[in-house]
Amino acid sequence: MTWDKDARAADPASSEDGVLAAPEITDTECRQCGTLIAGLNGRYACPLCGWVNHHSEGHADLPTAQDDLDHPARKKSRRARP
């Protein structure tokens, strides 16, 4: 995935410099048992009954693995210290 200025502007989860913004804490009722649950950016998991909403129902796209600073591919590209 390539990032461009227009894509970042349309994505509320990212900022101008490409750094991900802090997640928003949201809440809703569980669709299965009705328990009030909290989630991040519209993604929920109920601790009582195990219901989980689909990741595409969130408020913003999820970051890719390459955006993760701990992704194994990033570690391979680091040089060993002398």
Buried (B, 14 or more C-beta within 10 A) or exposed (E): EEEEEEEBEEBEBBEEEEEEEEBEEBEBEBEEEEEEBEBEBBBBEBEEEEBBBEEEEBBBBEEEEEBEEEEEEEEEEEEEEE
